[in-house]
Amino acid sequence: MSKPPANWIIFLLAAIVATTPLAIDMYLPAMPIMAEQLNTTIGMVQQSLSIFLAAYGISMLICGPLADRFGRRPLALVGLSGFIVTSVILSFVTSIEWFLFWRALQALFGAAATVVVPGIVRDIYQQHTAKGMSYVSMIMMLAPLIAPAIGSGILWVSSWQMIFIVLAIYALLIVTLSWRFLPEAAPQQETTKAQFFAGYKIVFGKVSARPNIATSMFASFSFFCFLTAVPFVYIEYFKVNEQLFSLLFGFNVAMLMLANFVNSRMVTRQGPQRMLRFGLMMAVISASALTVFNFWQYPLVYTVLTIAPLMASLSLIATNADAMIIMEFPKNSGTATAVIGTLRFGSGALAGPLLAWFYNGTALPFSLLMLAGVLLIAISQLWHKAKTPTEI
């Protein structure tokens, strides 16, 4: 099997990771139509997002050790193949119950494919893992940037079912390229069942990694609060139309991409810890301003102009925290990735119920929850500073 250059592989890895944001964002414009055709409420269709995130996190918990034990390439191929099958089946369901069931399975297979990516990035970039992760994130962010527009375009010419057919076609292309080009690192030595989850003891047992693990989780919580609430905030509360919603959503994703681009250029000189702290400073300012503006019910432009830097800062925080975690576990990168993913998507699954619990018809609850996530990041990093006073 020929081995393409590392730069080419980065695009393939980003394309693998992109299956997740495509699966999350492409069907968002179709939710009202799906609720009508599946004879259910929009709330039940929205629950499919929380179910997807929860199943994704559980799958990463299981698949991380599998990647370390059996190798990354086989797991990625199995995951992508299962993603194809479940996407096709989702296009044929006729009830919300079966939709939720197959949506959970789609997430299980999707996580199996994406959990291998950070370990491969670490193999390629070694001590510059943060730079490699920034490249992957920056390229991958094209997916959520265009996903709502793709979904709207498909609805314009076809039905919501075609969205999942397009997802299957995309995954088929990626699994074909992965079969041909995805590199393989030697799997770890054969382990017993008793040792299967031993990597988790190693990961959680390393005190220096805990603050960054917590940081990654709370950054993801804030991000998923935005992702879950943004249709209501923009469309229902601020009364924007679908076209403007797509532009505003794309603007926020563009800020994520810009943050990753800046990080990829600066992290080798400044270090991931310093870049993370810079992102945290931005996040505290932006989240505080967002909360104040929505408390006083300022116009839409104030929310847009505070969410944009907040999204960029969350990207800086999560990318560098994840990279520092992965660098600490060269022999358990799959397990470390699973820990990150499980906590990330597990916290994301909590965003929906919490937003529903605090719902009051305004944009204030999502602002407060995002601010809470940022403040918890700050607490985690103060803990990190207390444990490791020197720069990483």
C-alpha positions in Angstrom: 0.0 0.0 0.0 1.5 3.3 -1.1 1.8 6.0 1.5 0.8 9.5 0.4 2.5 12.6 1.9 1.4 13.8 5.3 -0.3 16.9 3.9 -2.6 14.8 1.8 -3.4 12.5 4.7 -4.5 15.5 6.7 -7.2 16.2 4.2 -8.4 12.6 4.4 -8.4 12.6 8.2 -10.4 15.9 8.2 -12.9 14.3 5.7 -13.3 11.3 8.1 -14.0 13.6 11.1 -16.3 15.7 8.9 -18.9 12.8 8.8 -19.9 13.9 12.3 -20.8 17.6 11.7 -22.4 16.7 8.4 -24.6 14.1 10.2 -25.4 16.7 12.8 -26.0 19.8 10.7 -27.3 18.7 7.3 -30.7 17.7 8.6 -31.3 20.7 10.8 -33.3 22.6 8.1 -35.5 19.5 7.5 -36.6 19.1 11.1 -40.0 20.8 10.7 -40.8 18.7 7.6 -39.6 15.5 9.3 -41.8 16.1 12.3 -44.8 16.5 9.9 -44.0 13.4 7.8 -43.1 11.2 10.8 -46.3 12.3 12.6 -44.5 13.6 15.7 -43.5 16.9 17.2 -40.5 19.1 16.4 -39.3 18.5 20.0 -39.1 14.7 19.3 -37.1 15.3 16.2 -34.7 17.6 18.1 -34.2 14.8 20.6 -32.5 12.9 17.8 -29.6 15.3 18.2 -29.1 14.6 21.9 -29.5 10.9 21.2 -26.8 11.1 18.5 -24.4 12.9 20.8 -25.0 10.5 23.7 -24.5 7.4 21.5 -21.4 9.0 19.9 -19.8 9.6 23.3 -20.6 6.0 24.4 -19.2 4.6 21.2 -15.9 6.5 21.6 -15.6 5.1 25.2 -15.7 1.6 23.7 -13.8 2.2 20.4 -10.8 4.0 21.9 -9.3 0.9 23.5 -10.3 -1.1 20.3 -8.2 1.3 18.2 -5.2 0.7 20.5 -5.7 -3.0 20.6 -6.6 -3.9 17.0 -5.3 -0.9 15.0 -6.8 2.3 13.7 -7.3 1.5 10.0 -9.6 -1.6 10.5 -11.7 0.3 13.0 -12.0 3.3 10.7 -13.1 1.1 7.8 -15.7 -0.7 9.9 -17.0 2.5 11.3 -17.4 4.2 7.9 -19.0 1.1 6.4 -21.6 1.0 9.2 -22.2 4.7 8.8 -23.1 4.1 5.1 -25.5 1.3 6.0 -27.3 3.2 8.8 -27.5 6.4 6.7 -29.3 4.4 3.9 -31.7 2.8 6.4 -32.5 6.2 7.9 -33.8 7.3 4.5 -36.5 4.6 4.6 -37.8 4.9 8.2 -41.5 5.9 8.6 -41.7 6.4 12.4 -39.8 8.6 14.9 -39.0 5.6 17.1 -37.1 3.8 14.3 -35.5 7.1 13.3 -34.1 7.6 16.8 -32.9 4.0 16.9 -31.0 4.1 13.6 -29.8 7.5 14.4 -28.1 6.2 17.5 -26.5 3.4 15.5 -25.3 5.9 12.9 -23.5 7.7 15.8 -22.0 4.5 17.1 -20.4 3.7 13.8 -19.4 7.3 13.1 -17.5 7.5 16.4 -15.6 4.3 15.5 -14.3 6.0 12.4 -13.4 9.3 13.9 -11.8 8.1 17.2 -8.7 7.0 15.3 -7.9 10.4 13.8 -6.0 12.2 16.7 -3.7 9.1 17.1 -2.8 9.2 13.4 -2.2 13.0 13.7 0.1 12.4 16.7 2.1 9.8 14.7 2.6 12.3 11.9 3.3 15.5 13.8 4.8 14.1 17.1 5.6 17.2 19.3 3.7 19.4 16.9 0.5 17.6 17.4 -1.4 20.8 18.2 -0.4 22.2 14.8 -1.6 19.0 13.1 -4.9 19.0 15.0 -5.4 22.7 14.0 -5.0 21.7 10.3 -7.5 18.9 10.7 -10.0 21.1 12.6 -9.6 24.0 10.1 -10.3 21.7 7.1 -13.0 19.8 8.8 -14.9 23.0 9.7 -15.8 23.3 6.0 -18.4 20.7 6.8 -20.6 22.6 9.3 -20.0 25.8 7.2 -21.8 24.3 4.2 -23.9 21.5 5.8 -27.1 23.6 6.5 -26.9 25.0 2.9 -26.5 21.5 1.5 -29.5 20.3 3.5 -31.6 23.3 2.3 -30.5 22.7 -1.2 -31.5 19.0 -1.1 -34.9 19.9 0.4 -35.3 22.4 -2.5 -34.9 19.7 -5.2 -35.9 16.5 -3.2 -37.1 15.2 0.2 -35.5 15.0 3.6 -34.7 11.3 2.9 -32.3 12.3 0.2 -30.2 14.1 2.9 -29.3 10.7 4.4 -28.6 9.2 0.9 -26.1 12.0 0.3 -24.5 11.3 3.7 -24.1 7.6 2.6 -22.6 8.6 -0.7 -20.1 10.9 1.0 -19.1 8.1 3.5 -18.8 5.7 0.5 -16.3 8.0 -1.1 -14.3 8.4 2.1 -14.2 4.7 2.9 -12.9 4.0 -0.6 -10.1 6.6 -0.1 -9.4 5.3 3.4 -9.1 1.7 2.1 -6.5 2.9 -0.4 -4.5 5.5 1.6 -5.2 5.5 5.3 -1.9 4.5 7.1 -1.8 2.0 9.9 0.3 2.0 13.1 1.1 -1.3 14.6 -1.6 -2.3 17.2 -0.7 -2.6 20.8 0.3 -6.0 22.2 -2.6 -8.4 22.6 -4.5 -7.7 25.8 -6.9 -9.7 27.9 -10.4 -8.8 28.7 -9.4 -7.6 32.1 -6.9 -5.2 30.5 -9.4 -3.9 27.9 -10.2 -0.7 29.9 -6.9 -0.5 31.6 -6.0 2.5 29.4 -8.7 4.5 31.1 -7.0 4.0 34.5 -3.8 5.3 32.9 -5.5 8.3 31.4 -7.6 9.4 34.4 -4.7 8.5 36.7 -2.4 11.1 35.2 -3.0 14.2 37.3 -1.4 16.5 34.9 -3.9 15.6 32.2 -7.1 16.0 34.3 -7.4 19.9 34.0 -7.1 19.7 30.2 -9.6 16.8 30.0 -12.0 19.0 32.1 -11.2 22.0 29.9 -12.1 20.1 26.7 -15.3 18.8 28.2 -16.6 22.3 29.3 -15.5 23.9 26.0 -17.6 21.3 24.2 -20.5 21.9 26.5 -20.5 25.6 25.6 -20.2 24.8 21.9 -23.2 22.4 22.0 -25.3 24.8 24.0 -24.8 27.2 21.0 -25.5 24.4 18.4 -28.6 23.2 20.1 -30.1 26.7 20.8 -29.1 28.5 17.7 -32.1 27.6 15.5 -34.5 28.9 18.3 -32.4 31.9 19.1 -32.0 33.1 15.5 -35.2 31.9 13.8 -37.8 31.9 16.6 -36.5 34.6 19.0 -34.8 37.1 16.6 -37.2 36.2 13.7 -34.5 35.8 11.0 -35.4 33.8 7.8 -33.8 30.6 6.7 -31.4 32.3 4.3 -30.1 34.7 6.9 -29.9 31.9 9.4 -27.5 30.0 7.0 -25.4 33.1 6.6 -25.1 33.7 10.4 -24.4 30.1 11.0 -21.7 30.1 8.4 -20.2 33.2 9.8 -19.7 31.5 13.2 -18.2 28.5 11.6 -15.9 30.7 9.6 -14.7 32.2 12.9 -13.9 28.7 14.1 -11.9 28.1 10.9 -10.0 31.4 11.4 -9.1 30.5 14.9 -7.7 27.1 13.8 -5.7 28.8 11.0 -4.2 31.3 13.5 -3.5 28.6 15.9 -1.7 26.5 13.3 0.6 29.4 12.5 1.3 30.5 16.1 1.2 27.4 18.3 4.7 26.2 17.4 6.1 29.5 18.6 3.8 30.2 21.5 3.0 26.7 22.7 -0.5 25.1 23.2 -0.8 26.2 26.8 -0.3 29.9 26.0 -2.7 29.7 23.1 -5.3 28.1 25.3 -5.0 30.8 27.9 -5.4 33.5 25.2 -8.5 31.7 24.0 -9.8 31.6 27.5 -9.4 35.3 28.0 -11.3 35.9 24.8 -14.0 33.5 25.9 -14.6 35.1 29.3 -15.0 38.5 27.8 -17.2 37.4 24.9 -19.5 35.1 27.0 -19.9 37.8 29.7 -20.8 40.4 27.0 -23.3 37.9 25.4 -25.0 37.4 28.7 -25.3 41.1 29.4 -26.7 41.9 26.0 -29.3 39.1 26.1 -30.2 40.0 29.7 -31.1 43.5 28.5 -32.6 42.1 25.3 -30.3 44.0 22.9 -30.9 43.6 19.1 -29.6 40.7 17.0 -26.4 42.4 15.9 -25.0 42.4 19.5 -25.6 38.6 19.8 -23.9 38.0 16.5 -20.9 40.1 17.3 -20.3 38.4 20.7 -21.0 34.8 19.6 -18.4 35.1 16.7 -15.4 35.7 19.0 -16.8 33.3 21.5 -16.8 30.5 18.9 -13.3 31.4 17.9 -12.1 31.3 21.5 -13.8 27.9 22.2 -12.0 26.5 19.1 -8.6 27.7 20.5 -9.3 26.2 23.9 -10.6 22.8 22.7 -7.9 22.3 20.0 -5.0 23.0 22.3 -6.4 21.1 25.2 -7.0 18.1 23.1 -3.5 18.2 21.6 -1.9 18.4 25.0 -3.9 15.4 26.2 -3.0 13.3 23.2 0.7 14.2 23.6 0.7 12.9 27.1 -0.4 9.4 26.1 1.6 8.2 23.0 0.9 4.5 23.8 -2.8 5.1 24.6 -3.8 7.7 22.1 -7.0 5.9 21.2 -8.1 5.6 24.8 -7.2 9.3 25.4 -9.2 10.3 22.3 -12.1 8.2 23.6 -12.0 10.0 26.9 -12.1 13.3 25.1 -14.9 12.3 22.8 -17.0 10.6 25.5 -16.9 13.6 27.8 -17.3 16.0 24.9 -20.4 14.5 23.4 -21.7 13.4 26.7 -21.7 17.0 27.9 -23.1 18.0 24.5 -26.0 15.6 25.1 -26.8 17.4 28.3 -27.1 20.8 26.6 -30.5 20.0 25.1 -32.2 18.9 28.4 -30.7 21.8 30.3 -31.8 24.4 27.7 -35.3 22.9 27.8 -35.2 23.0 31.7 -34.3 26.7 31.7 -36.3 27.8 28.7 -38.1 31.1 29.2 -38.7 32.2 25.6 -35.6 34.4 25.5 -31.9 34.0 24.5 -30.8 34.4 28.1 -30.7 30.7 29.2 -28.3 29.7 26.4 -26.1 32.7 27.1 -25.9 31.8 30.8 -25.1 28.2 30.1 -22.4 29.1 27.7 -20.9 31.5 30.3 -21.1 28.8 32.9 -19.1 26.5 30.6 -16.5 29.1 30.1 -16.2 29.8 33.9 -15.7 26.1 34.5 -12.9 26.2 31.9 -11.3 29.0 33.9 -11.6 27.0 37.1 -10.0 24.0 35.4 -7.1 26.0 34.1 -6.5 27.6 37.5 -6.3 24.0 38.8 -3.8 23.3 36.0 -1.7 26.3 36.9 -1.7 25.2 40.6 -0.6 21.7 39.6 2.0 22.7 36.9 3.3 26.2 37.4 5.7 26.0 34.5 4.6 26.4 30.9 3.9 23.3 29.0 
